[in-house]
């Protein structure tokens, strides 16, 4: 297995380029020296928080450490990357009016198109999503110039939803410059949609951008300010969904800051909101409810490097037919990471295979799924044919 595919190896390379010792990197990223050593040797898979903190300390882009975007020699596998140029072009012209006169927009048709795009995102169907996004963005952009009043606000809400889908795609593919730009575009559209919930979610995206460049302190400040302004008096299902989402994201940022107490305090707030809903909801395509909150419990345990906690919480995850495949597949990626951290290598590989059966494109492009596979290969005395098959399928060379 090529060692330069490993995130830890890239961290070590850039640490040496910058002239830092392992101890300096550990201190600069608020990470234990032993963990840094294990990650660099490929004995321990990196977490998202370590990647973000290391990229900030070393002064490099996150993608430099993850190796994204992952391009292969297979032209068919790279179709989704080809769509990124069209998305980039549409984002650059986001305020431009149509060149020709357009008919009065059919809001119902635009709503159906928006829902279709979000369904692709929920399925983690990257190829279909990449194909659909440029046209959807263009049609909604044109509609913003052909509507006014409440109709334009409705179009802006749809545009924000499609921006969100585009942001998820570009983030998962590793185009982080576009991810940040799409957060700005989402905020621009949300500010004109007449919906304070969307403006709160725009702040969540801004916090995510701050966290991705290693500034989880500022990210937590943004979320704290947004949560303090949030009006929960009505306690509608959409209120509870956004409130719970704010706390889930606050828990995630707290985990990146290695603040275990705050992580689980925010998580309990989110869980209480989900219990008040009783069933999973999809307001603003958040898929918020008891199932998704339970899924996040496993992920948070992994980010805190507490495999026992992650595995215990995984026992409370009960996926249903209505659980978005993107969330179900991501759960098995996180479960695999927890199992590997706990020394259960065979179980970790089985979980990755399950994730692949649910959302193959998500697994193929997920840096932590890839790192899990490479760590399995480098810590096993003899790799199995199944492990080699998965590695080759992901484009990881022997």
Secondary structure, 3 states (H helix, E strand, C coil): CCHHHCHHHHHHHHHHHHCCCHHHHHHHCCCCHHHHHHHHHCCCCCCHHHHHHHHHHHCCCHHHHHCCCCCCCCCHHHHHHHHHHHHHHHHHCCCCCCCCCCCCCCHHHHHHHHHHHHHHHHHCCHHHHHHHHHHHHHHHHHHHCCCCHHHHHHHHHHHHHHHHHHHHHHHHHCCHHHHHHHHHHHHHHHCCCCCHHHHHHHHHHHHHHHHHCCCHHHHHHHHHHHHHHCCCCCCCHHHHHHHHHHHHHHHHHHHHCCCHHHHHHHHHHHHHHHHHHCCCECHHHCCECHHHHHHHHHHHHHHCCCHHHHHHHHCCCCCCCCCCHHHHHHHHHHHHHHHHHCCCHHHHHHHHHHHHHHCHHHHHHCHHHHHHHHHHHHHCCCCCHHHHHHHHHCCCCC
